[in-house]
């Protein structure tokens, strides 16, 4: 580990049959980077004809989910009545706050186009942001920001889309409940981009390809938590896609159990009882099934 890297977090891989999910947060070594308390990279995967992603209705509290795709499409439905289809380059921000249920499924059109031509594929990131003290019980909300509305840094061999926060002199319109930075950086082989030092906590993850940070090689799919206050240079050793994330450091610990995040263990227990008893509102258009509350200690999030 170099002086620029505080921590290196190797992903845990979950094989879900049709696709793999690589999870770096939360981990035994570290729970959060800025407000980010959950970091998943899923895919890339090619579904069989008729197949797709089917994450059944399930609940969240005291967090925001951030969904961002590299390939494919996902239909989002939630218990406040939202229906939105997310496609590559756009962002879905769902603020659970006091409680929300949602589902994520591949659109019917995608299921019928799984023909090996690049359709019927899925690849992307889902992250969770803990809500800060005083905002954990916000009313649930949803925001979709299209790809054309997210600012882009363009330089020689570089296209970096700012998903949340302010970077490289530009700011995304995506709502922030705590100070957040999040960017999708595409680099041609040999191209480089500065990694600014302003955020309290920062990390980088090479999603695709190969890259170096100040000359040190980065392992693909691994989360590198960076030393604070140091400007660095990210450089592609091959064509690469790198996620930059971080933001405001939290001073109050957060607990994670199943799909729930909170500063209060009692609040998490109450949310579990509420889901089991049916106290959460249903998801319009997706009421035939749901993910049951697990017995014992579950994985952090449930997939079919």
C-alpha angles and dihedrals in degrees: 000000000000127000090260093060122070096182141001117211118194114208126249108227122217115194106211095179100247093043144000129243120206113201124194101164132083097032137158089255097050139004104194146018106197105315092334108112099159128039121180129171112195129193148313089211138154114218124214117248107290093014129113148131115313114179103172122219112294136160137250135186137188096008144079122233117216116198120189126171133208093184137005132018137270130201110221121201125174142180095257088064101262122151116180135155114217121205133181116303096018126100133223114203114188116183109203097185109153091006144310138174124212145166133213120205138161112258116252091245091058092050090057094049099058092122103129093260095110094278123109090040130130130198132148151091135288118190134173125217119205112228114240127247111290093022103064093101098046115145110271115264142171132213129184117193116189124228092250091056095055114087119245130207109213123189135143105314092348134107113170119178116202107221097177137003132003124312135156091006095305133099132210119226091226112124117256123200091180126018105283139176122195128160141168109218121196114191132184114222108286095015121124140196132192119250105215122226102217103099121088091232130015139177138179130210125190103220097177134007128004132299144166133217114214086339097309115120116242121216113234116255092011121124114229114198107207130220111256124252097022124118111215140181123238114204131183118233088187131359101307146180116210130181119214116197142163142089140159116022115234118227096193116069120243126215123216125201122163106312095341130098124182145141086236125066089198090057090053091050090050091050090053091051090047092053093046092050095046095247093136115089116256124252108251111233093018108064103123098086143008142183108266123226106268123239116239121349110349132194109269095259132015126230127179 
